[in-house]
């Protein structure tokens, strides 16, 4: 488990939608819990890839919220990207009866049954980063991925001056990434000179991304820009270097790690889109706690089968260019 603390905490939650959903009767409503002692009430995040630096801020967010509330926080999950192992960890966790579960559902179909099983067992669940919309989860917290794609597409249009060929580096079939790609495509609709010429599979791995993007660049000598749809921007940068296209083919990246931030700072990439992962879990734990310990007002709503949590919380996106990327390093 990564325990490095960050000096910077992102303080905005973006557009929090406080809509009361109509689906309360479809959700597993466990009654308000008796408040256990601080030493026993535990909120757990089951990551899909726990060793990835992407989740460092999320670990801090959950820990900070738990400390403020006087409860426990646990972070677990497979170290490497492994959806079956994530599902297995989630299923084993149900028998321990945690106070609430936070889970990124990168493969929502694989997790939906487990999420519903936890709710039926009286354990509230929220999804983060990637939603499981067919499940009975209580709330989704994270980037509104389609809108993030729109923002990314707008940045690409700006970088290319409204005309150019674009290659995308992604993981085909991954739900959140497909949403972002659709947002990019839709943002191009008002710009007939913009064209997505290919989407390559980076397998969520920098080395695979470097190989795939290098082949993409060689196959399209008139390529204007490569966009990384997930956190494999270091692979895109490696491909630009390998093919001698630094400064010739532009790059817009997604997420952050030291290599991505350094590439933006050095001008190899134009920018990267940064998610507020700290807020995923900080708000997630606080919402789960409020679900378990409702105020009199919220308890009245619950008795009347009205959802007390927001259906979704958009934590927003930050376009980090060379001028501001130092704040995240």
C-alpha atoms as one frame of an Amber mdcrd trajectory, in Angstrom:
protein
   0.000   0.000   0.000   1.294   3.426  -0.981   1.296   5.807   1.966   3.039
   8.930   0.643   1.143  12.048   1.699   0.482  14.889  -0.662   1.077  18.513
   0.210  -1.728  19.698  -2.031  -5.361  18.811  -1.535  -7.931  19.709  -4.113
 -10.781  21.486  -2.483 -13.562  21.734  -5.052 -16.097  19.011  -5.561 -17.259
  20.307  -8.933 -20.916  20.165  -9.775 -22.575  18.106  -7.096 -25.958  16.997
  -8.335 -28.435  16.755  -5.473 -31.206  15.104  -7.453 -33.481  12.712  -5.580
 -33.672   9.623  -7.771 -36.849   7.684  -8.410 -35.115   4.355  -7.944 -35.207
   4.095  -4.146 -37.515   1.091  -4.257 -35.048  -0.711  -6.527 -32.124  -0.194
  -4.179 -31.334  -2.323  -1.180 -32.147  -0.013   1.728 -30.574  -1.161   4.953
 -32.013   0.763   7.877 -29.923   3.358   9.750 -27.078   1.710  11.628 -26.406
   2.007  15.278 -23.189   4.010  15.469 -20.402   1.608  16.446 -17.369   2.792
  18.303 -14.658   4.497  16.292 -12.490   1.425  16.738 -14.883  -0.862  14.836
 -16.602   1.191  12.114 -14.556   0.689   8.946 -14.934   2.058   5.423 -13.050
   0.178   2.717 -11.952   0.935  -0.827 -11.431  -2.089  -3.088  -9.127  -0.844
  -5.834  -8.739  -2.456  -9.238  -4.979  -1.787  -9.199  -3.897  -0.782  -5.723
  -0.211  -0.156  -6.477  -0.899   2.390  -9.221   0.220   5.915  -8.204  -3.069
   7.182  -9.650  -4.725   6.159  -6.377  -2.309   7.874  -3.958  -4.532  10.914
  -3.480  -7.605   8.702  -3.145  -5.952   6.875  -0.259  -5.330  10.210   1.414
  -8.881  11.424   0.803 -10.458   8.404   2.452  -8.007   8.518   5.341  -8.632
  12.217   5.977 -12.415  11.812   5.943 -12.198   8.823   8.291  -9.972  10.756
  10.695 -12.424  13.651  10.769 -15.341  11.299  11.439 -13.520   9.148  14.013
 -13.825   5.940  11.980 -11.403   3.560  10.281 -10.241   3.542   6.660  -8.864
   0.564   4.757  -7.440   0.443   1.230  -7.147  -2.915  -0.508  -7.277  -4.704
  -3.846  -4.911  -6.426  -6.292  -1.589  -4.651  -6.805  -1.714  -5.095 -10.599
  -4.712  -4.521 -12.867  -6.825  -7.622 -12.258 -10.617  -7.404 -12.381 -11.282
 -11.035 -11.292  -9.008 -10.490  -8.273 -10.827  -7.236  -7.481 -14.169  -9.052
  -7.591 -12.791 -11.828  -5.362 -11.504  -9.285  -2.827 -14.865  -7.519  -2.862
 -16.764 -10.785  -2.305 -14.521 -11.761   0.625 -15.022  -8.329   2.150 -18.799
  -8.719   2.286 -18.528 -11.387   4.991 -16.587  -8.983   7.231 -19.511  -6.506
   7.232 -17.672  -3.202   6.741 -19.613   0.000   7.340 -19.354   0.887   3.654
 -17.473   0.102   0.458 -15.927   2.392  -2.148 -15.165   0.706  -5.477 -13.948
   1.782  -8.927 -15.935  -0.320 -11.401 -13.665  -0.265 -14.441 -15.404  -3.403
 -15.674 -18.929  -2.700 -14.420 -20.493  -5.918 -15.717 -18.025  -7.934 -13.630
 -18.813  -6.024 -10.423 -22.555  -5.400 -10.645 -23.644  -8.650  -8.994 -21.162
  -8.209  -6.137 -22.250  -4.619  -5.543 -25.883  -5.721  -5.356 -24.951  -8.593
  -3.040 -23.258  -6.188  -0.630 -26.264  -3.885  -0.611 -28.589  -6.828   0.037
 -26.347  -7.673   3.007 -26.896  -4.171   4.403 -23.553  -2.723   3.295 -23.833
   0.605   1.448 -21.676   0.917  -1.680 -20.576   3.887  -3.763 -18.677   3.710
  -7.031 -15.788   6.023  -7.900 -13.820   6.811 -11.047 -15.986   4.494 -13.178
 -19.648   3.814 -12.524 -21.624   0.570 -12.545 -24.894   2.089 -13.762 -26.787
  -1.208 -13.928 -26.081  -1.908 -10.251 -27.950  -0.631  -7.209 -24.963   1.396
  -5.973 -26.001   4.433  -3.972 -23.839   7.146  -5.566 -21.216   7.549  -8.269
 -18.394   9.960  -7.430 -15.794  10.980  -9.951 -15.140  12.594 -13.241 -18.123
  12.778 -15.550 -16.212  10.936 -18.224 -18.201  12.035 -21.251 -17.780  15.682
 -20.230 -14.075  15.091 -19.598 -13.862  13.831 -23.169 -15.589  16.961 -24.409
 -13.067  19.126 -22.519 -10.198  17.054 -23.912 -11.584  17.348 -27.417 -11.907
  21.103 -27.090  -8.276  21.296 -25.985  -7.196  19.178 -28.963  -9.108  21.454
 -31.341  -7.394  24.462 -29.784  -3.921  22.900 -30.030  -4.387  21.972 -33.697
  -6.100  25.208 -34.650  -9.318  23.452 -35.634  -7.802  21.165 -38.276  -5.776
  17.971 -38.091  -5.601  14.197 -37.788  -5.724  12.692 -34.318  -4.787   9.274
 -32.962  -6.153   8.016 -29.655  -4.387   5.657 -27.228  -6.930   3.800 -25.087
  -8.208   0.420 -23.882 -11.054  -0.648 -26.186 -14.201  -1.632 -24.337 -13.305
  -0.020 -21.004 -16.469   1.814 -20.050 -15.055   5.090 -18.716 -12.603   5.418
 -21.609 -15.321   4.787 -24.186 -17.308   7.626 -22.611 -14.316   9.955 -22.939
 -13.783   8.975 -26.569 -17.421   9.713 -27.363 -17.008  13.134 -25.764 -13.957
  13.786 -27.949 -15.795  12.728 -31.096 -18.780  14.916 -30.254 -16.546  17.925
 -29.590 -15.146  17.553 -33.118 -18.563  17.727 -34.786 -18.448  21.495 -35.222
 -14.974  21.258 -36.752 -15.039  19.407 -40.092 -11.258  19.593 -40.345 -10.808
  17.445 -37.249 -10.517  13.684 -37.755  -9.867  10.682 -35.496  -7.853   8.399
 -37.780  -7.195   5.490 -35.394  -7.608   4.193 -31.858  -4.820   1.935 -30.571
  -4.873  -0.425 -27.590  -2.381   0.590 -24.893  -3.453  -2.248 -22.570  -3.242
   0.206 -19.642   0.546  -0.188 -19.790   3.207   2.373 -20.711   5.355  -0.115
 -22.634   2.392  -1.348 -24.654   1.361   2.259 -25.257   4.826   3.149 -26.553
   4.751   0.253 -29.036   1.199   0.938 -30.207   1.637   4.701 -30.545   4.944
   4.339 -32.401   3.185   2.087 -34.915   0.355   4.610 -35.138   2.745   7.455
 -35.918   4.532   5.394 -38.579   1.229   4.401 -40.191   0.021   8.010 -40.346
   2.907  10.302 -41.306   0.550  13.291 -41.436  -0.681  12.729 -37.866  -1.090
  15.994 -35.988  -1.684  14.869 -32.411  -1.845  11.835 -30.141  -4.194  11.847
 -27.162  -3.776   9.390 -24.304  -7.217   8.583 -22.881  -5.863   6.974 -19.708
  -2.760   7.304 -17.523  -0.282   5.895 -20.065   1.004   9.267 -21.228   4.587
   8.200 -20.506   4.192   5.619 -23.264   3.026   8.303 -25.687   6.063  10.430
 -24.816   8.362   7.424 -25.326   6.821   6.825 -28.767   7.329  10.449 -29.771
  10.986  10.177 -28.821  11.486   6.815 -30.526  10.019   8.097 -33.799  11.737
  11.485 -33.664   8.403  13.299 -33.593   8.803  15.388 -30.437   7.690  18.891
 -31.339   6.175  17.681 -34.619   3.305  15.523 -33.372   1.482  17.195 -30.495
   0.250  15.347 -27.405  -2.598  15.854 -24.948  -2.539  13.422 -22.040  -4.849
  12.246 -19.246  -4.211  11.828 -15.508  -0.933  12.444 -13.751   2.212  10.748
 -12.608   5.762  12.115 -12.449   6.554  11.194 -16.080   3.368  12.803 -17.416
   3.840  15.983 -15.405   7.474  16.260 -16.458   6.501  15.836 -20.126   4.075
  18.745 -19.863   6.574  20.892 -17.987   9.223  20.178 -20.646   6.814  21.037
 -23.472   6.830  17.533 -24.969   3.097  17.321 -24.266   0.776  20.308 -24.466
  -1.222  19.440 -21.365  -2.753  16.719 -19.246  -6.247  16.440 -17.806  -6.098
  15.823 -14.063  -8.874  14.214 -12.049  -9.679  15.108  -8.441  -9.109  11.614
  -7.066  -8.707  12.904  -3.504 -12.330  14.050  -3.583 -13.554  10.658  -4.866
 -12.925   9.053  -1.501 -13.066  12.071   0.797 -16.640  12.735  -0.283 -17.387
   9.027  -0.690 -16.604   8.199   2.936 -18.539  11.215   4.193 -21.601  10.255
   2.116 -21.448   6.651   3.305 -21.177   7.873   6.890 -24.204  10.141   6.434
 -26.102   7.181   5.025 -25.274   5.109   8.089 -25.944   7.957  10.535 -28.764
  10.007   9.029 -29.997  13.199  10.593 -33.636  13.327  11.629 -34.499  14.961
   8.303 -32.687  12.304   6.256 -34.148   9.499   8.353 -37.642  10.793   7.546
 -36.838  10.676   3.841 -35.531   7.132   4.171 -38.709   5.992   5.895 -40.599
   7.324   2.891 -38.382   5.417   0.439 -36.676   8.557  -0.872 -32.994   8.391
  -1.718 -30.949  10.510   0.657 -27.695  10.502  -1.311 -27.065  12.279  -4.617
 -27.231   9.957  -7.594 -23.881  11.265  -8.799 -21.160  13.711  -7.847 -19.076
  15.177 -10.658 -15.729  16.079  -9.115 -14.624  17.823 -12.302 -11.439  17.966
 -14.352  -8.405  20.257 -14.428  -6.603  21.079 -17.696  -2.991  21.343 -16.536
  -0.756  23.165 -19.016   2.935  24.022 -18.748   2.075  27.201 -16.856   0.287
  25.439 -13.977   1.544  21.855 -13.974   4.199  22.684 -11.374   1.469  22.935
  -8.726   0.988  19.167  -8.999   4.636  18.132  -8.899
